[in-house]
Amino acid sequence: MALALSTESHSLKRQKRKMDRKETGDLGENFTAAYLEKNGYKILKRNFRIRGGEIDIISEKDGIIAFTEVKTRAPDPLVNGFEAVTKAKQKRIIKASELYSMRFPHDFQPRFDTAWVTVSAGKVLGFQYIENAFDASI
């Protein structure tokens, strides 16, 4: 019986950790979406998912459709937010962007951006946004 309680307690702690990560990720995505809107972008879709890929934010401005990957990190991470967008991750984002464009046809020029949000204790400490962080030629 004690073992079952211990396992249940461990499971609840693991769920709590996941919720904290999700909340942290949501904070970074919300901050990035607000940044984009403040800079004249119209948010078209958030968290567009396909099998094997996701795009955090899809926005449009001046004939450009921006597919933005948001990486939210604590201060001084082992891998910074930009390094975390690996070639494999880029390929998944590109595939998702192609499917999005087929499902929702548009005449916009695609662009792949990356945002790195640094957070601690529920507050944004730093923010960097790179337009054209990568392209579809990989």
ABEGO torsion letter per residue (X at the ends): XAAAAAAAAAAAAAAAAAAAAAAAAAAAAAAAAAAAAAAGBBBABBGBBBBGBBBABBBBBGGBBBBBBBBBBBBGBABBAAAABBAAAAAAAAAAAAAAAAABBBABBBBBBBBBBBBBGGBBABBBBBBGABBAAX
